[in-house]
Amino acid sequence: SQCTGGHCSTVCASGLTDSHCGAGNYCYAGSCYGKVNNGVLCAVDNACKSGHCFVTCVECKQNSHCASNLCVLNSCVK
């Protein structure tokens, strides 16, 4: 596997951050995974490209996640 900065891109130790997995990836339970798009099942916020997980990856979970400051049914209202 490919290693950067002393950390392999497929494995991350407990307590390490997503940055140890490389761009577009996240660390979960000791392994690195690619972040997923909205609508895909997730377990943690950092699994989502949007940064917000609510069973599936969503655009927002609260008003402050939106430029318009209005989140309705996990989507930003323009």
VMD Tcl script that builds the backbone (N, CA, C; Angstrom):
set m [mol new atoms 234]
animate dup $m
set s [atomselect $m all]
$s set {name element resname resid chain x y z} {
  {N N SER 1 A 0.839 -1.194 0.000}
  {CA C SER 1 A 0.000 0.000 0.000}
  {C C SER 1 A 0.870 1.239 0.000}
  {N N GLN 2 A 0.281 2.351 -0.357}
  {CA C GLN 2 A 1.002 3.597 -0.498}
  {C C GLN 2 A 1.112 4.302 0.854}
  {N N CYS 3 A 2.298 4.722 1.243}
  {CA C CYS 3 A 2.475 5.385 2.535}
  {C C CYS 3 A 2.922 6.825 2.345}
  {N N THR 4 A 2.343 7.716 3.139}
  {CA C THR 4 A 2.721 9.121 3.103}
  {C C THR 4 A 2.993 9.574 4.527}
  {N N GLY 5 A 4.047 10.271 4.735}
  {CA C GLY 5 A 4.362 10.808 6.046}
  {C C GLY 5 A 4.436 9.740 7.129}
  {N N GLY 6 A 4.822 8.520 6.770}
  {CA C GLY 6 A 4.953 7.465 7.753}
  {C C GLY 6 A 3.664 6.733 8.058}
  {N N HIS 7 A 2.589 7.087 7.411}
  {CA C HIS 7 A 1.295 6.436 7.649}
  {C C HIS 7 A 0.814 5.803 6.347}
  {N N CYS 8 A 0.436 4.549 6.405}
  {CA C CYS 8 A -0.072 3.877 5.203}
  {C C CYS 8 A -1.479 4.361 4.904}
  {N N SER 9 A -1.792 4.472 3.637}
  {CA C SER 9 A -3.066 5.053 3.224}
  {C C SER 9 A -4.262 4.118 3.425}
  {N N THR 10 A -4.027 2.865 3.815}
  {CA C THR 10 A -5.149 1.949 4.009}
  {C C THR 10 A -5.420 1.660 5.475}
  {N N VAL 11 A -4.497 2.075 6.367}
  {CA C VAL 11 A -4.644 1.784 7.790}
  {C C VAL 11 A -4.372 3.043 8.595}
  {N N CYS 12 A -5.172 3.285 9.625}
  {CA C CYS 12 A -4.930 4.413 10.521}
  {C C CYS 12 A -5.086 3.923 11.951}
  {N N ALA 13 A -4.166 4.287 12.806}
  {CA C ALA 13 A -4.206 3.846 14.194}
  {C C ALA 13 A -5.259 4.635 14.966}
  {N N SER 14 A -5.686 4.085 16.064}
  {CA C SER 14 A -6.647 4.742 16.932}
  {C C SER 14 A -6.116 6.110 17.338}
  {N N GLY 15 A -6.949 7.128 17.268}
  {CA C GLY 15 A -6.551 8.472 17.660}
  {C C GLY 15 A -5.975 9.294 16.531}
  {N N LEU 16 A -5.683 8.670 15.393}
  {CA C LEU 16 A -5.173 9.431 14.262}
  {C C LEU 16 A -6.334 10.073 13.514}
  {N N THR 17 A -6.041 11.151 12.843}
  {CA C THR 17 A -7.087 11.898 12.151}
  {C C THR 17 A -7.222 11.459 10.702}
  {N N ASP 18 A -8.263 11.968 10.061}
  {CA C ASP 18 A -8.512 11.661 8.655}
  {C C ASP 18 A -7.326 12.037 7.771}
  {N N SER 19 A -6.562 13.062 8.174}
  {CA C SER 19 A -5.444 13.517 7.348}
  {C C SER 19 A -4.397 12.417 7.162}
  {N N HIS 20 A -4.345 11.446 8.071}
  {CA C HIS 20 A -3.418 10.333 7.918}
  {C C HIS 20 A -3.845 9.376 6.812}
  {N N CYS 21 A -5.068 9.513 6.329}
  {CA C CYS 21 A -5.578 8.627 5.271}
  {C C CYS 21 A -5.442 9.236 3.880}
  {N N GLY 22 A -5.038 10.481 3.785}
  {CA C GLY 22 A -4.895 11.130 2.492}
  {C C GLY 22 A -6.168 11.870 2.098}
  {N N ALA 23 A -6.058 12.710 1.109}
  {CA C ALA 23 A -7.174 13.553 0.655}
  {C C ALA 23 A -8.364 12.714 0.207}
  {N N GLY 24 A -9.568 13.128 0.617}
  {CA C GLY 24 A -10.782 12.449 0.187}
  {C C GLY 24 A -11.084 11.167 0.932}
  {N N ASN 25 A -10.339 10.890 2.006}
  {CA C ASN 25 A -10.545 9.672 2.777}
  {C C ASN 25 A -10.779 10.016 4.239}
  {N N TYR 26 A -11.271 9.036 5.000}
  {CA C TYR 26 A -11.476 9.231 6.426}
  {C C TYR 26 A -11.039 7.986 7.180}
  {N N CYS 27 A -10.765 8.178 8.475}
  {CA C CYS 27 A -10.313 7.094 9.339}
  {C C CYS 27 A -11.485 6.619 10.189}
  {N N TYR 28 A -11.755 5.307 10.181}
  {CA C TYR 28 A -12.840 4.749 10.985}
  {C C TYR 28 A -12.453 3.351 11.427}
  {N N ALA 29 A -12.451 3.112 12.725}
  {CA C ALA 29 A -12.170 1.795 13.311}
  {C C ALA 29 A -10.865 1.187 12.792}
  {N N GLY 30 A -9.843 2.029 12.669}
  {CA C GLY 30 A -8.523 1.541 12.302}
  {C C GLY 30 A -8.249 1.360 10.828}
  {N N SER 31 A -9.190 1.740 9.974}
  {CA C SER 31 A -8.972 1.626 8.534}
  {C C SER 31 A -9.344 2.922 7.839}
  {N N CYS 32 A -8.777 3.118 6.672}
  {CA C CYS 32 A -9.091 4.297 5.855}
  {C C CYS 32 A -10.097 3.915 4.773}
  {N N TYR 33 A -11.039 4.806 4.569}
  {CA C TYR 33 A -12.075 4.600 3.554}
  {C C TYR 33 A -12.254 5.878 2.761}
  {N N GLY 34 A -12.763 5.762 1.542}
  {CA C GLY 34 A -13.058 6.934 0.732}
  {C C GLY 34 A -14.350 7.588 1.204}
  {N N LYS 35 A -14.361 8.935 1.268}
  {CA C LYS 35 A -15.575 9.653 1.655}
  {C C LYS 35 A -16.636 9.458 0.570}
  {N N VAL 36 A -17.916 9.461 0.980}
  {CA C VAL 36 A -19.005 9.171 0.047}
  {C C VAL 36 A -19.920 10.385 -0.150}
  {N N ASN 37 A -20.704 10.323 -1.219}
  {CA C ASN 37 A -21.620 11.406 -1.584}
  {C C ASN 37 A -22.909 11.358 -0.773}
  {N N ASN 38 A -23.670 12.436 -0.840}
  {CA C ASN 38 A -24.983 12.487 -0.196}
  {C C ASN 38 A -25.864 11.353 -0.702}
  {N N GLY 39 A -26.661 10.768 0.211}
  {CA C GLY 39 A -27.562 9.678 -0.146}
  {C C GLY 39 A -26.989 8.298 0.119}
  {N N VAL 40 A -25.676 8.220 0.384}
  {CA C VAL 40 A -25.027 6.940 0.647}
  {C C VAL 40 A -25.034 6.689 2.156}
  {N N LEU 41 A -25.302 5.440 2.572}
  {CA C LEU 41 A -25.318 5.094 3.993}
  {C C LEU 41 A -24.003 5.464 4.666}
  {N N CYS 42 A -24.099 5.923 5.920}
  {CA C CYS 42 A -22.907 6.320 6.662}
  {C C CYS 42 A -23.095 6.008 8.142}
  {N N ALA 43 A -21.984 6.011 8.881}
  {CA C ALA 43 A -22.030 5.789 10.323}
  {C C ALA 43 A -21.530 7.011 11.086}
  {N N VAL 44 A -20.680 7.808 10.448}
  {CA C VAL 44 A -20.082 8.972 11.099}
  {C C VAL 44 A -20.045 10.154 10.136}
  {N N ASP 45 A -20.063 11.372 10.693}
  {CA C ASP 45 A -20.056 12.584 9.864}
  {C C ASP 45 A -18.873 12.634 8.901}
  {N N ASN 46 A -17.685 12.244 9.372}
  {CA C ASN 46 A -16.506 12.376 8.521}
  {C C ASN 46 A -16.467 11.366 7.369}
  {N N ALA 47 A -17.441 10.454 7.299}
  {CA C ALA 47 A -17.536 9.533 6.162}
  {C C ALA 47 A -18.088 10.248 4.934}
  {N N CYS 48 A -18.716 11.388 5.148}
  {CA C CYS 48 A -19.414 12.102 4.081}
  {C C CYS 48 A -18.591 13.249 3.518}
  {N N LYS 49 A -18.643 13.403 2.199}
  {CA C LYS 49 A -17.993 14.545 1.561}
  {C C LYS 49 A -18.588 15.844 2.098}
  {N N SER 50 A -19.868 15.821 2.449}
  {CA C SER 50 A -20.540 17.012 2.981}
  {C C SER 50 A -20.171 17.259 4.443}
  {N N GLY 51 A -19.690 16.217 5.127}
  {CA C GLY 51 A -19.357 16.339 6.540}
  {C C GLY 51 A -20.534 16.119 7.475}
  {N N HIS 52 A -21.678 15.651 6.915}
  {CA C HIS 52 A -22.881 15.481 7.721}
  {C C HIS 52 A -23.537 14.136 7.435}
  {N N CYS 53 A -23.680 13.311 8.491}
  {CA C CYS 53 A -24.302 11.994 8.373}
  {C C CYS 53 A -25.571 11.947 9.206}
  {N N PHE 54 A -26.663 11.526 8.593}
  {CA C PHE 54 A -27.933 11.304 9.281}
  {C C PHE 54 A -28.541 10.058 8.639}
  {N N VAL 55 A -28.041 8.885 8.986}
  {CA C VAL 55 A -28.318 7.578 8.368}
  {C C VAL 55 A -27.642 7.502 7.002}
  {N N THR 56 A -27.889 8.488 6.157}
  {CA C THR 56 A -27.153 8.630 4.900}
  {C C THR 56 A -26.453 9.984 4.947}
  {N N CYS 57 A -25.512 10.201 4.047}
  {CA C CYS 57 A -24.861 11.504 3.974}
  {C C CYS 57 A -25.881 12.529 3.488}
  {N N VAL 58 A -25.909 13.674 4.175}
  {CA C VAL 58 A -26.874 14.727 3.863}
  {C C VAL 58 A -26.158 16.071 3.723}
  {N N GLU 59 A -26.851 17.026 3.131}
  {CA C GLU 59 A -26.281 18.354 2.913}
  {C C GLU 59 A -26.103 19.107 4.236}
  {N N CYS 60 A -27.056 18.932 5.161}
  {CA C CYS 60 A -26.992 19.664 6.423}
  {C C CYS 60 A -27.782 18.933 7.500}
  {N N LYS 61 A -27.464 19.255 8.757}
  {CA C LYS 61 A -28.238 18.740 9.885}
  {C C LYS 61 A -28.785 19.882 10.736}
  {N N GLN 62 A -28.236 21.065 10.559}
  {CA C GLN 62 A -28.733 22.228 11.291}
  {C C GLN 62 A -28.538 23.478 10.442}
  {N N ASN 63 A -29.247 24.538 10.786}
  {CA C ASN 63 A -29.240 25.769 9.995}
  {C C ASN 63 A -27.838 26.313 9.745}
  {N N SER 64 A -26.958 26.218 10.730}
  {CA C SER 64 A -25.618 26.794 10.590}
  {C C SER 64 A -24.763 26.093 9.531}
  {N N HIS 65 A -25.181 24.937 9.055}
  {CA C HIS 65 A -24.453 24.221 8.002}
  {C C HIS 65 A -24.697 24.823 6.624}
  {N N CYS 66 A -25.642 25.746 6.514}
  {CA C CYS 66 A -26.041 26.304 5.222}
  {C C CYS 66 A -25.664 27.771 5.096}
  {N N ALA 67 A -25.260 28.161 3.895}
  {CA C ALA 67 A -24.967 29.573 3.622}
  {C C ALA 67 A -26.219 30.417 3.832}
  {N N SER 68 A -27.383 29.828 3.521}
  {CA C SER 68 A -28.656 30.541 3.672}
  {C C SER 68 A -29.134 30.549 5.130}
  {N N ASN 69 A -28.420 29.787 5.991}
  {CA C ASN 69 A -28.774 29.630 7.408}
  {C C ASN 69 A -30.146 28.989 7.603}
  {N N LEU 70 A -30.563 28.136 6.623}
  {CA C LEU 70 A -31.846 27.442 6.749}
  {C C LEU 70 A -31.722 26.017 6.218}
  {N N CYS 71 A -31.819 25.052 7.128}
  {CA C CYS 71 A -31.738 23.618 6.784}
  {C C CYS 71 A -33.107 23.002 7.037}
  {N N VAL 72 A -33.726 22.456 5.989}
  {CA C VAL 72 A -35.029 21.814 6.112}
  {C C VAL 72 A -34.923 20.410 5.528}
  {N N LEU 73 A -35.290 19.406 6.321}
  {CA C LEU 73 A -35.235 18.002 5.918}
  {C C LEU 73 A -33.864 17.637 5.342}
  {N N ASN 74 A -32.809 18.072 6.038}
  {CA C ASN 74 A -31.429 17.776 5.703}
  {C C ASN 74 A -30.953 18.347 4.368}
  {N N SER 75 A -31.637 19.386 3.878}
  {CA C SER 75 A -31.200 20.096 2.671}
  {C C SER 75 A -31.199 21.598 2.957}
  {N N CYS 76 A -30.216 22.296 2.398}
  {CA C CYS 76 A -30.162 23.744 2.554}
  {C C CYS 76 A -31.196 24.397 1.651}
  {N N VAL 77 A -31.948 25.317 2.231}
  {CA C VAL 77 A -32.956 26.068 1.480}
  {C C VAL 77 A -32.317 27.368 1.026}
  {N N LYS 78 A -32.446 27.660 -0.233}
  {CA C LYS 78 A -31.822 28.867 -0.799}
  {C C LYS 78 A -32.605 30.106 -0.429}
}
mol reanalyze $m
mol bondsrecalc $m
mol representation Tube
mol addrep $m
